[in-house]
Amino acid sequence: MSEIELSYCVVNTSQRELLLRGLDAIARERETLPFSSEVLVLENGSRDGSAEAARAHAAVDEVIALGERRGKSANDSELLRRARGRFALLLNEDSELRPGATLALHGALLKRADAALAGARLLRPEGREQASAWRFPTPLSALAGALLLHRRLVVQSTGERTREVDWCQSAALLVRREAAAAVGYLDGDFFVYSDEVDFARRLRDAGWRSLWVPEAVAVHHEQLSTDLIGEPRIVELARGRELYMRKHHGLAARLAVRLLTAWPYALRALAALVLPGHSPQRYWRHVTATLRPRRGEGLREAAARYNRDACSEAPP
């Protein structure tokens, strides 16, 4: 059992407590595996003691501590390159595996030699299910969203059996490393958002398939969700969508997706004017960012500012 079968690959960005919680879950999973595994943690330029905490955790085999903050696609790609396992389980620091999730994902890819990706069912902390697999973005899928039929026609994470899907969220995503290497890993032009969509699409174009595995469950604490009303995240979400459309579709399709995606946000902005607890400004910012994705400051710029501040605070 000296040859490593599976690598756990965790990216952490300033979430020490969630990271430790996720590592505890990985440690419990490793105890049940009939094959060898390793745990890699990429520490994304945090200043909260995350790197030291990861090094001290008994489950961790290697910590890659970055001196500055980088984008998710670049970090996931580095972990995939460094991993020694035949399979690599990409995890966010806010993803907590439920018992048996690793074996369920691993078994799904073993059964399907043509599958490169297997995504887990994601639960919110209170137990409510979160959508985690979808159809690829196209004018038709955007039209379904504009008609308020997104959950019925676009979301694919439904049912109780493993099924083939277009793409899965990378919060808990098992990757066949051979396939990832063949397509050049994730595209670093995506800072965050739509990077896994593009990855799945390029794998599909190369003949590989993606699976959604409901038997594999992970709690997704979504440490970023409270920041989604912020300008950088809204802008980066729109940028990622636009970059994906630019790579895989023509100008007419790009413009159609912009307009059709902006429409339901505009409806929500109107509804938020009368519904308590909703922000019309937040939804309207989604409208403007979707229609003009090149404007505004995104997470890439926010990370650059974070890096500059960290450099200026460093001792000479």
Order of alpha helices (4+ residues) and beta strands (2+ residues): beta-alpha-beta-alpha-beta-alpha-beta-beta-alpha-beta-beta-beta-alpha-alpha-beta-beta-beta-alpha-alpha-beta-alpha-alpha-alpha-alpha
